[in-house]
C-alpha cells in the first residue's frame, strides 16, 4: 500500500512539474509590408522585450529577436503579452538600407490563428510630429556604426584644446608640445620656425655693389644653401655659374667679359 501511494505521489509531482515547465503558447503574426511607393519592404525587424511571466506561468527572460523581411513578407511567433504579469509589450524597430526606418510597439494577444500587424500594433511609427521633436536612435541601432567608431582616432591623455593635434605612436590624438610660435614637423615634433632643416626662399634680391661698368664684386644678404640654388639675372637674362660669375659664400664675382654695365639690373633668387 505504501509503495502504491508513493507511486501516485511521484506521478502527481511529475505531472505538476510538466505543467509548470510547459512551453508557452505562441501567437503567429504574419503580414506583407509595403513602402509608400507601392514596392515591398525589405529589411530587418528587431523585437525587444523586458522580463515578464506569460499567461501559463512561464518566465520569459528579457532579450531581443531579429527576423528578416524578404519581399515584404513578415513572419514571427511571439509569446502573448496581453495576459502577462506584469503587463508587457514588444518594442519593434524596422531597419533597411543600414538605418532605422521606423519603430512601433506591439501588444500581442493569445490567438490560435495568425494575426496581422494591425491587430497587435498599439502605437504609430515614432516620427517627429512637431518642430524640435526627435526620435532617439541608439548607436547600436545603426548597422555598422559601432564597428566604424571603434577604428577612429580617439583622444589621448595629452589632448589639449586650442593646440595643434598630432597622432601618437598608439594612434591617439595628442596636443602638440612646444611654444605657440613653433612650427610642427611631419613627425609631430616642434621647433622654432626657420630653424633646423627649415628652408627659406629669397626672390629678386638686389645684391649690394656699384653697377658702374667696372665693379665685378657684389654681396648677397645671405649665403645660398645650396650654392647651386642661386639664380642670378642680369637685365632679366639668367647668368651661368662658372662661366659668367663665381660664388663664394655671400660674394658674387663676375668675370671680366660679363661685368655689369652702368644702368644694368642685377637680381638674385636663392634658398637659404
matplotlib code that plots the C-alpha trace (Angstrom):
import matplotlib.pyplot as plt

x = [0.0, 2.8, 4.6, 1.4, 0.8, 4.4, 4.0, 0.8, 2.5, 5.5, 3.3, 1.3, 4.6, 5.9, 2.6, 2.7, 6.3, 5.5, 2.6, 4.9, 7.6, 5.3, 6.3, 4.1, 1.7, 2.9, 0.9, 1.8, 2.0, 2.1, 1.7, 3.0, 4.7, 4.8, 6.6, 4.7, 5.7, 4.0, 7.2, 7.6, 9.7, 13.0, 15.0, 15.0, 12.5, 14.1, 11.9, 12.9, 11.1, 11.7, 11.3, 7.7, 5.6, 3.4, -0.3, 0.7, 3.3, 6.4, 9.2, 10.1, 13.6, 14.5, 16.1, 15.8, 14.9, 15.6, 13.7, 14.4, 11.7, 12.1, 9.9, 7.6, 6.9, 6.9, 6.5, 7.2, 5.9, 5.8, 4.6, 1.3, 1.7, -1.9, -2.2, 1.4, 2.4, 3.4, 1.9, 4.4, 4.8, 7.3, 9.4, 9.7, 12.3, 12.3, 15.6, 16.5, 19.4, 21.6, 19.5, 16.3, 13.4, 10.6, 9.6, 6.4, 5.0, 3.2, 0.8, 0.2, -2.9, -3.3, -4.6, -4.8, -5.0, -2.4, -2.7, -1.7, 0.4, -2.6, -4.0, -1.0, 0.2, -0.5, 1.4, 2.1, 5.7, 7.6, 8.2, 8.7, 5.3, 6.4, 9.4, 12.2, 10.7, 13.1, 13.2, 16.1, 18.3, 21.0, 24.4, 23.8, 20.6, 22.7, 24.2, 28.0, 28.2, 29.7, 32.4, 33.2, 33.5, 36.0, 38.5, 38.5, 41.3, 40.4, 41.6, 44.8, 45.8, 47.8, 44.9, 44.6, 42.1, 43.5, 46.6, 47.6, 46.6, 49.3, 48.8, 50.8, 52.5, 49.5, 47.1, 45.6, 45.2, 47.5, 48.2, 51.5, 54.2, 56.2, 55.9, 52.9, 55.2, 56.9, 56.4, 55.2, 57.2, 55.7, 56.9, 54.8, 57.8, 58.1, 60.9, 61.3, 60.1, 63.0, 65.4, 66.9, 66.2, 63.6, 64.1, 63.6, 63.3, 64.7, 63.3, 64.5, 67.1, 69.3, 72.9, 75.0, 77.6, 78.0, 76.8, 79.3, 80.7, 83.9, 82.9, 82.9, 82.1, 78.5, 77.4, 74.3, 72.4, 72.6, 74.7, 72.7, 72.2, 72.9, 75.1, 73.5, 70.2, 71.4, 69.7, 71.5, 69.9, 71.4, 68.8, 66.4, 68.9, 70.0, 73.8, 75.7, 77.7, 81.3, 81.0, 79.6, 80.3, 81.7, 80.1, 81.9, 79.7, 78.0, 80.2, 79.4, 82.3, 81.6, 84.2, 85.8, 83.7, 80.4, 80.9, 77.5, 77.4, 76.1, 72.3, 72.1, 69.7, 71.1, 68.6, 69.3, 66.9, 68.1, 67.4, 69.0]
y = [0.0, 2.4, 1.7, 2.3, 5.6, 6.6, 5.9, 8.0, 10.9, 10.7, 10.7, 13.7, 15.7, 14.8, 15.9, 19.2, 19.7, 19.1, 21.7, 24.2, 23.9, 23.8, 25.9, 29.0, 29.0, 31.3, 33.7, 33.9, 37.3, 37.1, 40.1, 41.7, 45.1, 47.7, 51.1, 54.2, 53.9, 50.6, 48.4, 45.7, 46.4, 44.5, 44.7, 43.6, 43.7, 43.7, 42.8, 43.7, 43.0, 43.1, 40.1, 39.0, 36.0, 34.6, 33.6, 29.9, 30.9, 30.6, 33.0, 35.0, 36.5, 39.9, 39.5, 40.6, 38.8, 39.8, 38.5, 39.2, 40.7, 39.5, 40.9, 42.4, 39.0, 39.3, 36.1, 35.9, 33.9, 35.6, 34.9, 36.7, 39.8, 40.9, 38.3, 38.7, 39.6, 42.4, 43.8, 43.7, 44.9, 44.4, 47.3, 46.8, 48.6, 48.2, 48.8, 48.9, 50.4, 50.3, 52.5, 52.5, 53.4, 53.5, 51.8, 50.9, 49.0, 45.6, 44.2, 40.5, 38.7, 34.9, 33.6, 30.2, 31.8, 34.1, 37.8, 40.8, 43.7, 46.0, 43.5, 43.9, 47.4, 49.8, 52.9, 54.5, 54.8, 57.4, 60.1, 63.8, 65.4, 68.9, 71.2, 70.1, 66.7, 64.0, 60.2, 58.9, 56.4, 54.4, 53.9, 50.1, 50.6, 51.8, 48.8, 49.0, 52.3, 50.8, 49.0, 52.1, 54.2, 51.6, 52.2, 56.0, 58.0, 58.9, 61.5, 60.6, 61.7, 64.6, 66.0, 69.8, 72.3, 75.1, 73.1, 71.5, 67.9, 65.2, 61.4, 59.5, 56.1, 54.4, 56.1, 58.6, 62.3, 64.3, 68.0, 69.2, 70.3, 73.4, 77.2, 78.7, 80.3, 77.0, 75.1, 71.4, 68.8, 65.8, 63.5, 65.5, 67.3, 71.1, 73.6, 77.3, 78.2, 78.7, 76.7, 73.3, 72.0, 74.6, 76.3, 80.0, 81.2, 84.6, 86.1, 89.0, 90.3, 93.2, 92.4, 95.1, 96.7, 99.5, 98.9, 101.3, 99.1, 98.3, 96.8, 93.0, 92.1, 92.1, 90.9, 88.9, 89.3, 85.5, 82.6, 80.5, 76.9, 75.0, 77.2, 75.7, 77.2, 80.7, 82.1, 85.3, 87.6, 90.5, 92.5, 89.5, 87.1, 84.2, 84.1, 80.9, 80.0, 79.3, 80.9, 84.4, 84.6, 82.8, 82.4, 82.2, 82.4, 85.8, 87.1, 87.1, 87.9, 88.5, 87.5, 90.3, 89.6, 89.7, 92.8, 94.6, 97.9, 101.1, 101.0, 97.2, 95.5, 92.6, 90.3, 87.2, 84.4, 81.5, 79.3, 79.8]
z = [0.0, 0.9, -2.4, -4.3, -2.7, -3.2, -7.0, -7.1, -5.3, -7.6, -10.7, -9.4, -8.8, -12.2, -13.8, -11.8, -12.9, -16.5, -16.3, -14.5, -17.1, -20.2, -23.1, -23.5, -26.4, -29.2, -31.3, -35.0, -36.7, -40.5, -42.9, -46.0, -45.6, -48.4, -48.7, -49.6, -53.3, -53.6, -53.5, -50.9, -47.8, -47.5, -44.3, -40.7, -37.8, -34.3, -31.3, -27.8, -24.5, -20.8, -18.4, -17.8, -16.9, -19.6, -19.1, -18.4, -15.8, -17.9, -17.1, -20.2, -19.9, -21.3, -24.7, -28.4, -31.6, -35.2, -38.2, -41.9, -44.0, -47.6, -50.4, -47.7, -46.0, -42.2, -40.2, -36.4, -33.5, -30.1, -26.6, -25.9, -23.7, -23.0, -20.3, -19.0, -15.5, -15.3, -18.5, -21.3, -24.8, -27.7, -29.0, -32.7, -34.9, -38.7, -40.4, -44.1, -46.1, -43.0, -40.7, -38.6, -40.8, -38.1, -34.9, -33.1, -30.1, -30.2, -27.7, -28.6, -27.5, -27.4, -30.7, -32.3, -35.8, -37.4, -36.8, -38.9, -37.8, -37.4, -34.9, -32.5, -33.1, -30.2, -31.4, -34.7, -36.0, -33.9, -36.4, -35.3, -35.0, -34.1, -34.7, -32.3, -31.5, -32.5, -32.3, -30.2, -32.1, -30.2, -31.8, -31.8, -33.9, -36.9, -38.6, -38.7, -36.7, -33.6, -35.6, -37.5, -34.3, -32.8, -35.6, -35.4, -33.8, -30.2, -27.7, -25.9, -22.4, -23.9, -26.0, -25.3, -26.6, -28.8, -29.7, -32.9, -32.9, -33.7, -33.9, -31.3, -31.9, -30.4, -32.9, -30.4, -30.8, -28.7, -28.3, -29.9, -27.4, -27.8, -27.9, -29.6, -32.2, -33.1, -36.4, -36.4, -38.3, -40.1, -37.3, -34.7, -33.1, -32.9, -33.3, -33.9, -37.4, -39.8, -37.6, -38.2, -41.7, -42.5, -45.8, -46.7, -50.3, -51.3, -54.5, -56.6, -54.1, -55.4, -54.5, -52.8, -55.1, -57.6, -61.1, -62.9, -65.7, -63.7, -60.4, -60.5, -56.9, -55.5, -52.0, -51.2, -47.9, -47.2, -48.4, -50.8, -49.5, -51.5, -53.7, -56.8, -55.8, -56.8, -59.9, -60.9, -63.5, -65.5, -67.2, -67.0, -68.6, -66.4, -65.8, -65.8, -62.7, -63.5, -66.9, -66.1, -62.4, -59.4, -56.0, -52.7, -49.6, -49.8, -52.6, -56.3, -58.6, -62.3, -64.9, -67.0, -70.1, -68.1, -65.9, -65.5, -67.4, -65.8, -65.6, -65.7, -63.3, -61.2, -59.3, -57.3, -56.2, -54.0, -51.0, -47.6]

ax = plt.figure().add_subplot(projection="3d")
ax.plot(x, y, z, "-o")
ax.set_aspect("equal")
plt.show()
